[in-house]
Structures are given as structure tokens and as C-alpha cells.
């Protein structure tokens, strides 16, 4: 028997989605399209589930850094001025302030990001060369006794926060000079190198972020079943890891601290260039080097953002309107009722009219009632009358009214 409170509270009405609606089962024999409609419902449920899952994956990935590898082309070039073969030197005519016609050369370090074929459209503003660098050191192989200028030039990002397209270094001289450029790239998040060759070979990671290196070690632990089955927080090293870490086992929470001992800053990029000032020099004045850099994939981020915006309130309202327009199940139900009514009349008009008159008479007696009763005496004499579906509902209503009256009486007597 239903609870009194359940009977008193009306059920909450919930608008059903299109896929929740179904055609009457009796239409299977009448309309062949019923099976197609049910198949369409199954396909829509599968599509809705796939779209919801993909949307959650996009929302989760949107908050994480999405990197793409690009090519940074670095140009090393030099130019000469005031050399003997360029213009005659007049004794005593040199200007010490301007450096002309004193022999000199200029060394340039420039760089630009190469355009990827898949990212030529809708690309954002290009980054300047210095934004890819954390620091730079340029070393010149010159005799310090002949030239007073420093042979080492340093640049650090924190000293010059403004981004630049390149660097230019001017020095005096009329002899060939070897230049060595050391570049420390800027990584976000910061990259580290695994300074233990054996460990790097086991986990398959030479250089990556701290999280990426720990993830590589964890993948090795899972692949080799090194996690204790009784105590999952305990990692039991195999012979290879035990020889590297000098440990037999370790707690999972201490794994990052252990890995940090074997990390070091990544190796810098070293570029060599020879500055030739002779007229007969055959070496080119410019060299180009390609370096791989990781950048935020702005194109993918924009596509992900557009995908999320497509699920906005306006789109949902449009989909709801289309669902209501496409939903014709109610009209199908009404048409079926009309069809059943007319088919019953067509099969046996006499029986149909008699049944219909008896039903209307019954409804009229219930509405008017006699002696405040809504049930006829002849129905009370039939036992099957009390097995009809209305009995359970009537008992529930009666028990609810009786319990409510008893509760009110108890409150008045207090």
C-alpha cells in the first residue's frame, strides 16, 4: 500500500526529450515507419551520448596546456666595414668615435618562427625571437691583448623584458674570428633533462617537464607490475631501478622527490660561426639553423572554444524548438484513438452504439449519483468489480483521508 505522504504529494512533471517519446506499440501492425522511428531513437541516443562525452573531454582538455612543435629558424650573419680591401686607409684619418675607416665587423643573431602549412590561416601575431630565449651567451675567439672589448657577451631575459627580433654586436678587427653562440631556450612549463642515462633509457624520456618524466617512470612501474598488490602505495623496484636508485622499495608519495635528484637543466643549444673579413673568403656571410620549440596550439584552442560556444543557450533553444517541431507522437496517438473509434464502429455498428450508450449512461449516473453513491447496486453484487484498477487508488485515498482526520483529532485533544 502506498504511503500517505506519497499519495498527498503530486508527482513532479518532467518534460521528456524527443528520444524518451515512443509511438504506441499497437501501431506496429499498421505503420511500417514505427520500426524506423524506433531505430532513429536508438541512433539519437547514441549520438547524444557521444556528443556529451566529447564535450566533457573538450572542457577538460581546454584547461590543460596544448602544445605543438614548431620550427624556429636562427640566422647567424656578419657584415664588414672599413676593411683594407673595401676602402683605402689614410694614415691619421681614422675617427675613433664613429669607427670609420677603422676596420670593424658586425655580428647579427636573428630568428623567426616558420609558418606551418596547417596553421597559415587564422594565425595570431608572430612571436619575436627573444621571447623563445631564457638567456644567451656569445663567445669570440680573439686575442684580448689586441682588442680591449670583452670577448664574452651575455643577455638575460630578466634584464631585458621587452621582446626583440634579433641582436647585433659590433667589434673592431681585420682578422677572422670564431664565434660561439650558446642559447638557453625558454620552456613553459620548465623542462628538465634526465641526467642518468640508464634511467632515461628505461622510461624512454630524455628531456621533458617534471610531470612528463614522473609519468614516464610511473608507466614503467605499471607495465612491469612493480606496485605492491597488498599495499598499493608501496613501489617495489626491480633490479634495474634498484641499481639506479639504490633502494629496494619506496612509498608512492616520495617518488617525485626521488626523481628530482636525477634531473638537471637541459643542455643549451651551441651554434658555431666564423666571421671572415677577407675579400677572398669563400665561407657564406649567413648561416641558418632550425631548432624545435614547443608552443601553445592557439588554433586548436580556438576550435575547442568555438565548439564549446556552439553549445550555448541560443543553440540549446534552437535544438529544443526543433525537437518540439519534429515530435509528432502526440498527434499519432490522437489519430490512433480516432482510428480505433471508427474501426470499432465500422466492424459492428449495433454493438458499438449499445456499448457507447451504456458507457455514457454509466458516466451520467456517476456524475449525478444516488444516495451519495457513485456505484450502482448491480455492480456491488459482482465480485470482479472489486478487482478493477480503481480499487487500489480508492483505498489509498481513503487511508490518506482517514490518517489525516486522525492526526487532526489527536492535535485538537492535546
N, C-alpha and C positions, 0 to 999 in steps of 0.2 A: 504494500500500500504506500502511496506517495506521502511524503512528509507534508505537514500542514503549511510550513513556510514555503515549501516549493510550490504548493498549489496556489498560495496567495500572491506570489511574485510572478508576473507575466514573463515569458521568455524574451530574451533580448533579440531584437530583429537585426539581422546581419545581411547586408547586400551581398549577394553571391556574384562571383565572377562569371564570365561567359563560359569558362571551362567547367564550372560547377553545375551548369544547367544541362538538362538532358531531355530528350524527346520521350514521350510516352512509349512504354515498351510495346503497347498494342499496335503501334504504327509499323512494326517490323514487317507485318504481312501486307501492309497497304503501300507504304512508301519505300522504295529501294534506296532512296537517299539517306535513310536513317543510319545505315551502316557506314556510309561515307561521312556523315556528320560526326558519328562517334569516333571514327578514325581521325578526323580533323581535330577533335577534342584531345585525343591522345598526343597528337603531334604538337598541339599548342602547349600542353602541359610540359612536354619535354623541352620545347623552345623557351618557355618561361623559366624553367629551372636552369637551363644553360645560361640564359642572359643574366639571371640573378647571380649565379656563381661567378661569371666573368666580371660582372660589375663589382662584386666584393674583391676579386683578385686585383682589379684595376685600382680600387680605393686603397688597398693595402700596398700595392707597388708604387702608388703616387707619392706616398710619404717616404719612400726609400730612394737613395741616390741611384739614378740610372746612368751608367757610364757607357761611352762609346769611344773606341780607339781611333784617333786621327793622326795624320802625319804633320809634323812641324818641320818645315824646311829652314835650315840655318845657313846663312850665307856669310863666308869669310872672304873679304876682299881688301885690297890696298891700292893706294894711289901715290905717285911720287911728285915732288915739286923741287925746283932749284937744283936738280942734278946737273952734273957737268955736261952730259950729253943732251940735256934739254935746253940750256941757255948758257952762254959764256959767263964765267965768274970774273969779275973785275976786282982786283986787289983793293981792299979798303972800302968797297961799295956795299958791303953786307949790312943790312938793317937788323939789329939784334931783337927789336921789338916785334916786327912782323915776320921774321924768319926768312925773308926773301933778300937776296937769292941764296941764302944758306941752304944746303941740301937737307931735305926732310922727307918724311913719308907719313901717310895717314892710314891707320888700320881700322877697318869697319867690321862690326859684328851685327848682323841683321837677321831677322827671321819673320816668317809669316806662315799661317796655317793654310794648308792645301785644302781646296774645296773637294769634298767627297761627291761622287756622282749622284748619290741618293739624297743629298742634302743641299742641292743647289737652289731649290725652291724654298721660299719662306724662311730663309736663314736669317738669324739675328745679326747684330753688329759684331764684326770680327774683333777678336781679342788682340791686344798688342803683344809684342814679343816678350817684353819684360814681365808680363803677367804670368808667364809659364815658368819663371825662374825664381828660385829662393835666394840664390847668390851666384856670383860669377867671379872667377879669378883668371887674369891674363898674365902670362909669364913670357918675358922676352929674353932671348939668349944674346945678351950684349955685354961688352966689356965695361964694367962700371967705372973704370978709370978714365975712359974716353968721354963718356956721357954722364952728366950729373943727374939726369932724370931717373926716377925709380924704374926698375925693370919689372916690378910687380904692381899690377893694377887690380883693385878689388871693388866689387859692387855688391851691396846687400839690399835686400828688398825693404827692410825696415828703415834704412837710411833714405830711400827714395821711393815713397809710396806711389807716386804718380807713374802710371804705365808709360812705356816708351816703345817706339818701333825698332830701335837699334841703339848701338853705342859706337862712339868714334874716339879713337886715341891717336894723338899726333906726337911724333917724336922726330928729333934731328938725327941725320945719319946718311951716309952714302955707301953703306955696305949691306949685304944681305943679312937678314935677321930671321931666326926661327921663333915662331910664336906658338904658344901652347894655351889653349882656351879650356878651362875647367868649368863646367856648368852643373849646378845642383838644381834639379827640377822641383817645382812646387807641386805637391800632391794633396788633394783633399778628398777623403781623409788621408792622413800621413801614411806613407809606405815604409816598409822595413825589409831588410834582407836577412835571410836565414844564414847565419854565419857558420853553421855546422853542415858541411857538405853531405854527410851521411843522412842527417835528418831531412834535409831538403830533398834528397833522392827518395826517401821513404814516403813522404807526404806529397811529393810531386809539386812543390811550391818553392820557387827560388826567391821571388820578391812579390810582396803583396801587402795589403793592410794587415793590421794586427788581428782583426776579426777573421780575415781570409786565411791567415796562417793557422790560427787556432781551429778554424773549421776544417782545414786540410788534415790536421792531426786527429781531430775527432772522427773524421771519415775513415781514417786508417784504423782507429780503435774499433769502430763499429764493424768494419769489413773483416777484421781479424778476431772479433769476439773477445776483446780484452776487458769488457765491462763485466764486473762480478755479477752473477745471477742472483746471489743471495742478498748482497748489499750493492745495489745499482750505483751508489755514489762512489764506489771504490773502483779504481782502474788498476788492473794488474798488467804490468808491462811484459812484453815478450823479450826474447834475448836481445833483439836489435835495439829496442828502445831502452832496455835496462843498461846496455853498454853505453848508450849516449847520455842518459840522464843520471847514471849511477844510482838508480833506485829500482826497487822491485815493484812497488805499488804506490799509489798516490790518491788522495781524495780529489774528486772532480772539481771542487771549488778552488783547489790550489793549482789547477792546470794552467790558467793564464799567467800566473806569476812564474811558473816554471818555464813557460815558453819565452817570456820576456828576457830571460837570461841568455837566450840564444839568438836574440835579434840585435841588429845594428843598422845604422843609417844606410840607405842604398848607395851603391858606388856612383860617383859622379860621371858625367859624360866628358871625355877628354878629346879635343879636336886639335889637330896639328895643321899649321900653315906656315909657309915660308914666304917672307916678304923680300922679293927680288927687286933691286933698284937699278940693275944693269940694263943697258939698252939691248943687249944681246940675249937677255933672259928668255928661255923658252917656256918656263912654267906659266900657267894662266894666273891672271891677277885675281880671279874669283874662284872659290870652291863652294860646293853646296853639299850639305849633309842632311839626311832625313832621320828624324827622331820620332818614335812613337810616344804619344801623350794621351792620357785618358781625360775626357771631357764629359760634362753633363749633356745628355742627349736631349736637347731642348725640343727638337722636332717630335720625338716620341712623347715628351711631356705635354706638348701642345695637343697632340692627338688624344692622349689619355684625358686631358682636361675637357676637350670637346665631346668626348664620349660620355663623360660624367654629366656635362651640362645638357646633353640630349635627353637625360632622364629627369629634367626639371618639371616644375609644377605645370607649365604650359603643355609640355609633351604628355604628361600623365592625363591632363584634362582632355586632350585630343584623343588619346587612346580610350579613355572612358566613354567619350561620345561615340567613337567608332564601335565599341563593344555594345553599347545600347542600340545603335543602329543595326548592327549585324545580328543582334539577338532577336530571333523571331519565334522562339519556343512557345511563348505565351499565346501568340496568335495561332500556332499549330495546335495547342491544346484546345483552344476555343473552337477551332474548326473541327477537331475530332469530336468534341461534345455535340456539335451541331450535326455532324455526320451520323453519330450513333443514334441521335434522336430521330433523324429522318429515316435511317435504315430500319429501326425498330418499327416505325410507323408503316413503312413500305412492306415489311415482311408479313405483318398481321395487324391491319388497322383496327379490327374489332377488339382484339385483346389489348392492344396498346392504349386505345381510348378508355377501356374499362379500368386498366391499371392506373392510367393517369388520373381518372375521375376519383378512384379510391384514394390515391395519394393526396389529391387536393382536398378531399373530404377529411382525411386524417389530419392534415395540416390545419384545416379550419377548426376542427374540434379541439386541437391542441391550443390554438390561439384563443378561442372563446372559453374553453374549459367548462366543466360542470362539477359543482360542489367543490370548487377549488382543486380539482384533479385534472391532470393533463394526460391521463391514461384511461383508455376505455376498459370497461369491465370484461369484455371478451378477451382482451389482451392479458389481463391479470389471471385468467384461467389457463393460459398456455405457459408451460414451464420453459419452453425455448425462448420466450420473450425476455426472461431474466438472464439469458446468456448472450444477449446482444452487447455490442461495444459500449453502449451508453451507460451500462450498469457501473462499470469501474469509475467513470467520470462522476456519476451521481453520488456514489459512495464517498469519493474524495471530497466533493463539495459539501456533502452532509457532515462528514467528520470535521472538516475545516470550520463549518459554522458552529458545530457543537463544541469544539475545543475553544473557539473564540468566545462563545457565550459562557462557558465555564470559567474562563480566565477573567472575564468582566465581573462575574458574580463573586469570585474569590477576592478581587480587588475591592469591591464595594463592601464586603463583610469585614475587611481589615480596619 
